Amino acid sequence: MDFLNNCIGLMEVYKNTPETVNLIIEVFVEVAHKQICYLGEAKAMNLYEACLTLLQVYSKNNLGRQRIDVTAEEDQYQDLLLIMELLTNLLSKEFIDFSDTDEVFRGHEPGQATNRSVSAADVVLYGVNLVLPLMSQDLLKFPSLCNQYYKLITFICEIFPEKIPQLPEDLFKSLMYSLELGMSSMSSEVCQLCLEAVTPLAEQCAKAQETDSTLFLATRHFLKMVFDMLVLQKHNTEMTTAAGEAFYTLVCLHQVWHLDTYTLEISNLLKESGWLLYVWQTIELFWLEGTLRWSVVQPLAQSGVNTELWSGCSG
């Protein structure tokens, strides 16, 4: 890893040369992509540390820097796109691992690797925390960067939902805001990614059964958003399955909301849209619920969530 550490030193020297900075980040991306799955725990930790040092240096050199022209903004877009790819590559270590599990008996002290409890998910979340302040809404207008960013967030939520409630408050709020922004202001593809991220978060809340947690409160807000999306707003039909699954999971989690607020929303819908629209959308929702019943209710029931109030909804 000495080579990578030398690259970090070069980044400090050439911090005002965007082309060089971009190439240095690309080196890390390629190393992580082609080597991470073959590294044992000790060597993987060395790579994690080098990557985090790289991100710390990059964040320090770019946080608060004014981008006075389009070219400078495009340079940062390219950098952040590579950083998102780097973090995604690091995260792949959690489920693709071809390393030799016996390496500890060949020249490594037993405590060298086994005493380390940091996972790739921890490293990636810390990395996200470093680069998130650099992600402006203007930069998210670049489709490639926006998609890569939301793919990474969804990836984390799907694979490690238990990590999300443990995040520092600022990072947690930023991620929740990103999901809200993605569902309300981004493309259909990004919106679907956010819906796919919300479902495992709701399932995690059901498992934890902590109704006073910040994640539980956040999912309550998402329930209202998904309901509005399905019933009150026009949406791409390709998102219907993801939205329906997220909605059903959230309703099972927040059953009080279902009994009170859902009834109120239906009343408002009747006043605003008329009986015909109400009947059509209700039929659509109940058909969708029926198709998702076995894929959603079973894991929720196993988590201890009471789903009996929905037992009469499916055909």
SULZI-V35186 format. One line per field, one symbol per residue. ss: DSSP state (~ for helix, > for strand, _ for the rest). phi: phi as a letter, one per 40 degrees, with the letter a starting at -180 (. if undefined). burial: I if it has 9 or more other ideal C-beta (glycine too) atoms within 8 Angstrom, else O. Layout:
ss->???
phi->???
burial->???
//
This chain:
ss->_~~~~~~~~~~~~____~~~~~~~~~~~~~~~~~~~~~__~~~~~~~~~~~~~~~~~~~~~~_______~~~~~~~~~~~~~~~~~~~~~~~~~________~~~____~~~~~_____~~~~~~~~~~~~~~~____~~~_~~~~~~~~~~~~~~~~~_~~~~____~~~~~~~~~~~~~~~~~__~~~~~~~~~~~~~~~~~~~~~_____~~~~~~~~~~~~~~~~~~~____~~~~~~~~~~~~~~~~~_~~~~~_~~~~~~~~~~~~~~~~~~~~~~~~~~~~~~~~~~~~~~~~~~_____~~~_____
phi->.cdccccccccccbccbdccdcccccdcdcccccbdcbcccccccccdcccccdcccccccbcgccbcacccccccdcccccccccccccccccbbbbcccccccbgbcdccbcccbcbccccccccccccdccccccccccdcccccccccccdccccbcccccccddccdcccccccccccbbbccccdcccccccdcccccccccfbcbccccccccccdcccddccbbbcaccccccccccccccccccbcccccbcdcccccccdccbgccccccccccccccccccdccbcdcccccgccbcccccccc
burial->OOOIIOIIOIIIOIIOOOOIIIOIIIIIIOIIIOIIIOIIIIIIIIIIOIIIIIIIIIIOIIOOOOOOOOOIIOIIIIIIIIIIIIIIIIIIIIOOOOIOOOIIOOOIOOOIIOOIOOOIIIIIIIIIIIIIOIIOOOIIOIOOIIIIIIIIIIIIIIIIIOIIIOIOOOIIOIIIOIIIIIIOOIOIOIIIIIIIIIIIIIIIIIOIOOOOIOIIOIIIIIIIIIIIIIIOOOIOOOIIOIIIIIIIIIIIIIIOIIOOOIOOIIOOIIOOOOOOIIOOIOOOIIOIIIOIIOOIIOOIIOIOIOIOOIOOOIO
//
